[in-house]
Amino acid sequence: MNITHGSPTPWGPAQSADDIGEGIYHVTTAGHGGYYVPTPKLRAIPEHAQRYAAQWSGSRNWYEEDCAWAAVALAFPHLFPARALPVAEECRARYFPPPAFDPAEVGGAFDGFTVTSDADSGL
């Protein structure tokens, strides 16, 4: 996808669109902005972070500038200034921390395993 001035975004027409690398764009609009990540690159972003982004943009490809952008920065740190990465980690920890266990993150449930407490196991 080539995003240019006037291209549609979840926040209105793009006023600016900069390809920051690997087909990832930083866009601004009159009222908001964020990042576009092409579908083939989404595999680098954890499933739960994609779901979080979609809550605010309606798409797993768009990451708004307030919090969801952090998923893009952490997945593609070489495309961001080093000073942005600690801020991205703080956003991730606060707004979309990794789940304790999410079967979607590992490709499905573990068949044949039972989790027991120490009390159940006799230890």
Residue, then its C-alpha position, 0 to 999 in steps of 0.5 A: m500500500n502506498i499512503t500519500h497526502g489525502s489517503p484515507t486513514p481511520w482518523g480521516p484523510a492523511q495530512s502527512a504520510d512518511d514511509i519509515g521503512e519496510g512499508i510502515y507509514h507514520v501518518t498525521t491527520a487533522g485530529h489524530g494520527g498513527y502508524y500503518v503496518p502492512t499485513p505481511k509485517l503483522r506477524a512481528i506484532p503479538e496477537h493481543a497487541q493487534r487486537y488492542a490496536a483494532q479497538w481504536s482503529g477498526s483494523r489490525n493494520w493501524y496503530e494510533e499515536d497515543c498508545a498502540w504505536a508502542a506495538v509497532a516500535l517494539a516490533f520494529p525497534h530499528l525504525f524508531p529513535a532509541r529514546a522512543l523505546p523506553v516510552a514504548e515499553e511503558c505504554r505496552a506495560r500499561y495498556f496492553p501487557p502480554p497475557a499470562f496465557d493466551p492460546a492465540e499467542v502460541g497457536g492454540a491450546f496445549d492438548g494433553f497437558t493438565v496444570t495442577s498446583d503443588a498441593d494437587s501433585g503431592l509435592 
